[in-house]
Amino acid sequence: MEREANKIIYAGFFTRLLSTFVDIFIVVAMLGVASAALDTKSIVVLIVVWWLYNTMMIIKYKATLGAKLFGIEVLNQEGGTLSFKSASYRSFLSIAPFALYILLRGMQHNMELAPSPTIQQLPQLLFLLPPFLMFFTQKKQMIHDLLAQSIVVDKSEEEHAKREEKKSVLYIGRNILKIVGTIIFLIGAGYLVVYVGVFYLLAKHNNDSYNASFKQHYNVNDYNDSKIIFYKQALERNTQKFIEAKGMYDIFEADVKKDLALNCIQYFLAREHNESDWINLGSGFRKNARNKYANTEDMIQKAKKNADHMGKYFYYYDLNEVNHIADDVANIWNKDANKETCQKMLPVDEMYTMFIMPYIKNREEALARDKHEYKYAKPSGTPNKSFYKKKIEETSAWLDMLYEKHPDYSKYLQKQNELAQEREKQRAIQRKKEKEENEKLRREREKQKILTMQKNIWQDMKNGKYYSMNEVKMLNFNIKNSKGQTPLMIAVENAQDDIVNSLSMVDANFWAKDNRGKTAYDYIQKPKTQRDKIFTDRMYGSLRMLEANQIVLGKANIISSSYQNKDDNLEIFIQGADCKEFKFAKNTVCKSN
């Protein structure tokens, strides 16, 4: 059934825009699932997902989910459902501006010479032209509507126009959603316009300044310093090589040599001539060297092209690491770091050799890391296996070129390994020496500790201070004081049975006598109470056990023992010898296996 034109209400700009945003959100979610399943993020997958989603929804429901939300439908010119062919054609045409934008931006990125800021912004017009056309067509059609002969109608407004009663809740809800969405869009669009505008102006200003710098001469002062003049000449020579270089390695080599020469110039400006603004002054030397040879339009374009090349391959070369290694060779910050390079007026070619060898080793280490990461990387996500695979291919190709240019790298590596082995040998010697010195200090501290303990042994025995087994073995328990008393006698006198028990493995003279002829047994205090008798009996048992230990010491071990205070009976079980080999005290029963 054909519709009369005056009864059709075509969908407006903001309604279609908001429905498209909803569809984009849905397609992005579907794209994530598809990319994970196929292990790829190709733009072809995006186009296919967009086509399937739009086409299937339009031919089945006359609208996508976003269109359904806002009450709009996609129809043919007669008001009927689009055919599969027309819906497919329309879907491909609708995503064409985005695909073309990606293509153009990729082409700009791969250009040898970066385009001007104005040219860089032109692909963004592809997003503005399709919707802009609907303001000038009677049926509010975009380019893909015209070419596919489709129309987009606002069913929500049509249904409302037919009603005479009050507005429906669904109609009100959709309008509120449109208003909120429109406000959010306008705020975001305004911010984007300001952001792009500011970015464009800054980029244009920088681009204009960069172009103007080729026509300027910068005031610099070489202080008539022979060293600055030497490296100024090296900077100019390698700047000329950089401008005229064509291959990747030649561009890289000339750029590094420029930096090494400039580092030395800036070093002398900062350290020997106390220039606080040495960074800008160094930049003046660099630009003057460039402008000396980039003095025609053709040479300027070559200089720009190779400068853009270094920026484009920043991560390919790992220029952060390049700067780090170059700083080690010619260090601006350390006054004493350049005695063998800048201060010695070492030629830049020789400094480059000092640079390139560790740089190659660094790239080898980076390749090994990437191979390790590739092994454990996931098929999808960021970064994924494809990311590391590309890095491995790039680094391998770059290393092959470096090996070809520097066949002596293997000798350098061998020498570095020999130096590393020598350093490890010296470190081992140093560690051994430190260990011996530490052991000597430890023994000295132990000796002083034992001397102090030996000096205080009489007071320690009286106070019941407990010694570890190692300390007990190192102390002399046969030493006597002015009264002829041994440490054992003092311990017994003060009822320190724990100390007596700890002396079982010490070769103490158990039968020693003091000046009055008393032995350790004679120092056991006589009990005054029943409670005292308990401690007295325990001390007596400890002495009996210690006596038995002294007899078998070094020949056998007492495995178990029991002592009966009532009848003074000690029973022991020894291992390692026969009981018949020893003469024990009275009332001692010995058993052996």
Number of C-alpha atoms within 10 A of each C-alpha: 6 8 11 9 8 6 10 16 19 19 25 17 16 15 22 19 19 20 21 16 13 16 19 14 12 15 19 14 11 15 19 15 12 16 17 14 11 12 16 17 16 10 12 11 15 19 18 14 17 22 22 16 18 23 26 16 17 24 21 13 14 22 22 23 19 21 25 15 14 24 22 27 22 25 22 18 17 14 18 15 20 24 15 14 12 17 27 20 17 24 23 19 18 19 15 15 19 16 17 13 17 15 14 16 16 11 11 16 14 12 14 17 17 17 13 12 18 11 10 15 13 12 18 15 11 15 12 11 13 16 18 15 14 18 13 11 11 8 20 21 25 23 17 20 24 17 13 20 17 24 22 26 22 20 18 19 17 16 13 14 12 9 10 7 7 7 11 11 9 12 16 11 12 16 16 12 16 19 14 11 18 17 12 12 15 12 12 12 12 12 12 12 12 12 12 13 12 12 13 16 14 13 15 15 13 13 15 13 11 12 13 10 15 19 14 12 14 15 9 13 13 16 11 8 13 11 18 23 14 18 23 20 13 20 29 22 17 25 27 20 19 24 23 18 20 13 9 15 14 13 20 19 17 22 21 22 26 25 21 28 28 23 24 29 27 26 27 21 24 20 16 11 14 11 14 11 11 18 15 12 21 21 15 18 22 21 19 23 22 24 22 14 18 23 12 13 10 9 17 18 15 20 24 17 17 23 18 16 19 17 12 16 13 13 12 13 19 14 16 11 14 18 14 13 18 22 19 15 22 27 21 22 15 12 14 11 16 20 12 13 19 27 16 10 16 16 16 23 15 11 20 18 14 16 22 19 17 17 20 18 15 16 19 15 12 16 20 13 14 20 17 12 16 20 12 10 18 15 18 18 16 10 13 17 21 19 16 20 15 12 19 19 12 14 18 15 11 18 17 11 13 18 13 11 11 14 10 11 19 12 10 14 15 11 12 13 12 12 12 12 12 12 12 12 12 12 12 12 12 12 12 12 12 12 12 12 12 12 12 12 12 12 12 12 12 14 13 12 13 18 14 11 17 17 11 11 21 21 14 18 23 18 14 18 13 14 15 8 13 8 13 18 14 15 16 16 20 16 16 18 12 8 9 16 21 26 26 28 28 22 25 26 19 16 22 21 20 15 21 21 15 16 19 21 16 20 16 19 15 21 12 17 17 17 11 9 9 15 17 23 16 13 16 21 16 10 13 8 8 9 9 13 14 13 17 20 18 17 23 20 21 22 22 20 22 21 19 22 23 19 16 20 16 12 13 16 15 19 11 11 13 13 19 12 14 7 8 14 15 20 15 19 16 20 16 14 14 14 19 10 9 13 12 16 12 9 12 17 15 19 15 15 9
